[in-house]
Amino acid sequence: MIRGGGVFYRGVMDATEAPSDPATSSSRSTASPAPAAPSALALLDRRVGECRACPRLVAWREEVARTKRAAFADWTYWGRPVPGFGPSDARLLIVGLAPAAHGGNRTGRMFTGDRSGDVLYRALYDVGLASQPTAVSVDDGLELYGVRITSPVHCAPPANRPTPGERDTCRPWLVRELRLLRPTLRAVVVLGAFGWQAALPAFAEAGWTVPRPRPPFGHGARVRLGGPGGREGPDGRAVPDGRAVPNGKGTPEGRDEPDGVHGLDVFGCFHVSQRNTFTGRLTPEMLREVLRTASGAAGLS
């Protein structure tokens, strides 16, 4: 079962600030090889798991971890912010809403251990982006292929409803994650309107050009963002600064901008909530179709 614990910090921290590590002191034997330094994304994930910036969310996630659900009475809940999950060179990013109280808040991994995750990981497996169709714990062997999963709010909120203030407080984590993924990231699937509203400002802060006015959320929506230093063409689509818009049609979809400035395709999808999946608003085939299209735009086979 998942064991929580660790030192907590009071707020959003610099992801590049490495913690002191007794194992790196001069007392280490010279015969023992030094462990590989953690990546910047691994450091970010560690910092996310230590955040205590939102008092309401801290109180709720820890209360849930103490009281538990009867079905999980033998679990030691994670009870902390849940970091992103997936490779550091992902070409496709999936942005959700927030961890579930008895899902990610229990297991410590995005969309793991709840019914929304059951739907999402099954679809990822069906389209060849996951090694298995289930996600039950952090040690279940699940791997993602070219895909990373994150959320704009990293703590489980009461009633699955973070406030706008909590969303904005958590945004720096998403911005830093996007910046670290930027060299390889080519497409993003955003689940639900809340995630869409939270993600678009984060894309802009991370260096992409977001059209104005901001495009509305919709299932199947597709928006092309220009790379860093971009501007808008006459049709409202983002193109790099100093570049003419070919025939007034903007940059072709699914292609990088000139001179290696990478654009980003953003796709909207209904959230994999029980309300949507139980009522048929979002069917497995609808989800698979979005994932197939997005993976193609990302250059994943």
Buried (B, 14 or more C-beta within 10 A) or exposed (E): EBEBEEEEBEEBBEBEEEEEEEEEEEEEEEEEEEEEEBEBBBBBBBBBBBBBBBEBBBEBBBEBBEEBEEEBEEBBBBBBBBBBBBBBEBBBBBBBBBBBBBBBBBBBBBBBBBBBBBBBBBBBBBBBBBBBEBBBBBEBEBEBBBBBBBBBBBBBBBEBEBBEEBBBBBBBBBBBBBBBBBEBBBBBBBBBBBBBBBBBBBBBBBBBBBBEEEBEBEBEBBBBBBBBEBEBBEEEBBBBEEBEBEEEEBBEEBEBBEEEBBBBBBBBBBBBBBEBBEEEEBEEEBBBBBBBBBBBBBBBE
